[in-house]
Amino acid sequence: MPKARVNGISINYSVEGRGEPLFLIMGFSGSKMAWFFQRGAFRKHFQVVTFDNRGVGQSDKPPGPYSMKMFADDTVGLMDHLGIDKAHVLGASMGGMIAQHIALSYPERVRKLVLSCTLASRQGGGGFPVEYMKRLGLSEDASDDELRQLDPKKVMGMVVSLAVNDRLLGMTASPLLRIFAGRLATEGVRGQFEAILGHDTLGRLPAIQAPTLVIVGAQDRLIDPASSDVLAGAIPGARLVKVESGSHAFFLSKRGRFNREVLDFLLGS
């Protein structure tokens, strides 16, 4: 797999298909491989770029602290490396937070924006559901300092257990995913989690200029679906889609609907 030297680190990436560039930005602790069910559908229409964020996968994992602005700079640096002036940007979960920062800091680089299962701030509507906080042994209004003290393995195990709602899939996949999550729980993952805690674009959302689709699973147990209402309400002209019975990882479990909604938006006028 090719790698690009960006902002002093090595970024692992792939490019597939032809057409207008489309950057897919994965969420917390996830590698570019998590876009498996999107790449085949999207590369029929777009030049699809997937990559591992700093801290995970085959990209470098420098010590923190990390920030969403840093991740946004990494993404735009990869665009520069590939000679891409402007692209569609789709981000899921933490990737959606990164995408917001790209749209705000580099508006001239974004054609259309897709924000999936994400939030603008842990404050002011939405955020982490009560169930998630309780399972971590914290109160709903726990401070960032309390969250920063958590063991990355515990955080990742909780993410895995709540990301998919399907009971059968959870019974078969979760044990293996928890083992995998434990192996991935590195300082890079801790840096990503701390960047999530520092994310807050709530007051800046009206400045987003790109046509925007906000899409969420209606039964997301990791990020309150109300967070998407906040995003769509604050971004001028944003379209909101809620996928019935969709989990946090609904781009996997409801991939047919997810891919169709995204393609209809990106290919529409």
N, C-alpha and C positions, 0 to 999 in steps of 0.2 A: 504494500500500500504506500502511496506517495505521502511525503511529509513536507510541511512548509515551515520555514523559520519565521516566526511572527512574535513581535514584542518580547524577544529574548528567549522564547521557548519553541519547542518543536510540536506542531499540530498535525495529527494524523487525520487524513481526509480522503474522500472518494468523490469522483465526478462521473455521473451517468446521464445518458440521454442528450437530446439537443433541443434548442429553443431558448426562451427567456430563462435566465438563471433563477433557481428556487433554492434557498438555503433552509435546511431543516435543522433546528436547534433542539437537542434533547435536554431532558430535565435532570434533576438531582441524581447523581451517581450513575446515570445511564450513558452508555456508549452509543455511537452511531448505528450499531447493529440493531438497536431497538426500533429503527425505522424500517424494518424488514418488510412490513406489509404496505408501506407507502411507496417505497422506491420503485417497485415494478409498475404501479399504477401511475405515478407522477412522471416517470422518465419518458412516457409515451408522448408527453406534451411539453416537458421542460428539461432544461439542463439542471439536474438535481445534484446539489452539493450537500453531503453529510460529513460530519466530523466529530471527533471526540473533544469535548471541552477540556480545558486545562484541569488537571487533577484526577482524570479518569481515563480508562481505555489505554490506547497506545500513544496518547499525547503525554507531554511532560507533566510531572506532578511536583512542581516547586512548592516550598513551604509557603504558607499564607502570610498575611491575610489576603483573601480574594475579595473582589467586589463585582457587582453587576456591571459597572462601567468597565472594569477590566475585561470581563467576558465579552462585552460589546466591542471593545477595542480589538480583542483577539479575532472576532468574527469579521470585522471590517478589514483588519490586517490580512486575513485569508482572502477576502474579496480582492484586495490590492494585489496579492501574490498571484491570483488567477487572472488578473486583468479585467475584472468585472466592476463596472462603474455603478450599476444599479441592479437590484434583484428583488424578487418577492421573498418575504421572510416569514417563516412559520416556526413558532416556538411552542413547546409543550411544557407545562408546569414551570420549573425553573427556567427552561428555555424560553417560555413566554415572558418571563421577567427580563431576560436578556434582550428579547426582541423589542420590548418597550423602550429599553435604553438605547437601542440602535435607532429606533424611530424618532426618539427625542434628541439624541446627540448627533445623528447623521441622517436627517430627514431626506437629504438629496440622494441617499443611497437606497431608499426603499420604494419599490413600486406599489405592492399591496402587502398588507400585514395580516397575519392570522395568529390570534392569541388563543391557545387551547389550554383548558383546565389550569388556569393560572390566576394571579391576583396582582393588585396594584400596591397593597399594603396590608399588614396584619391588623392595622387599625382602620377605623372608619368604614366598616362593613366587610363581611366575608372573613377571610383569614383561615386559620386552622380550626376544624370542627372540634366541639367539646369532646367527642369520643376519642379523637387522636390525642388530645392533651391528657385525658384521663389515663389512657393506656401507657402514656409516658410517665405517669405518676405525678403530673403537674396540674395546677389549677388552670382554668380557662384564661385567666389574666396573668399567667406566669411571665416573668420578665425575660428579656433577651439574655441576661446574664445566667439565669437558671437554665435556659435552653442550651447555652454554650457549654455548660458543664456536662451535658449528656454524653454518654459513650456512643461514638459513631455506629458501632455494631447494633446498639439498641435502637437508634434512630432508623437505620436501614432496615432492620427486622420489622419495625412497625410500618414503614413505608410499604414493604413487600406484602404484609398481611392485610393492608387496607386498600391497596391499589386496584385489586380485582374483586368484584362483588360475587361473581359466579362461584357457588359453593363447591361444585365438582372440580372446577379448575383450581380453586384454592386448595382443596385437599390433595390434588395430585402434584401441583406445581410449587406450592408454598414451601414445603420442606426443602426441596432442592434450591429454591431461590434464596431461602434464608442462609443456607450454607454458602452459596455464592456471594450473598450480601456481606457475610462476615469476612470473607476473603478480600472484598473490595473496600472494607472500612478502613481506609488509609488517612493520612493527614490531608491528602488532596480532597477527599470526601468531606473531612471536617471543614476545610477551607470553603467548599461549596455551600455547606450548611450555614456557615457564618455569613456568607454573602447573601443568602436568602433572608437571614434575620435583619440584615442591613438594608434590604430592598424597600423603597418607598417612592412611588411615582404618582401617588394619588393627586397631589395638587398640580401636577404638570400634564396630566392626561389631555386636557383640552388643546394642548399645543401639537398633538399628533396630527400630521397632515395626510398621511397615507390612508387610502380606503382600507377599512378594517373589518375583519370578521372575528367575532368572539364566539367560541364554540366550547361547550362543556357537557360532561355527562351529568344528567339530572340527579344521579345518586352518588356523586363523588363524595367519598368519605375522608379524603386527604386534604382537599382545599374546598371550602364551603362554596357550593354553586352560586351563592349570593354574591361572591366575589366577581363573577362574570357579569352580573347585573350592574355592579358598580362600574366595571370597565366600560361596558357598552353604553351606560348612561353618561359617562364623562367624555368619551372619545367622540368627536363630531362625526355624525353620520354612520356610526358603527352599526353593524348588523349582528344580532344575537341569535344563536341557535343552541337549543338545549336538546340533547339526545336522550330520549326516554330510557330509563333503566341503565344508563351508561355509568360506568365506574370512572375512577380517576384515569385508569389506563384504557379508556374507551377507544382510543386510536388503535388498540389491539383487539379488544373484545367486540367492538362495534365498527370494525375497520371498513366495512362496505359503506355504511352510512357516513362515517367520518370522511373517507376519501371522496365520496360523491359530493358532499357539502363543500369541501375545500376546492375541488376541481371546478364545481359550478361557480364558485366565487372568483377564483383566479382567472378562469377563462371567460367570465362574463364581462360585459362592457362597464 
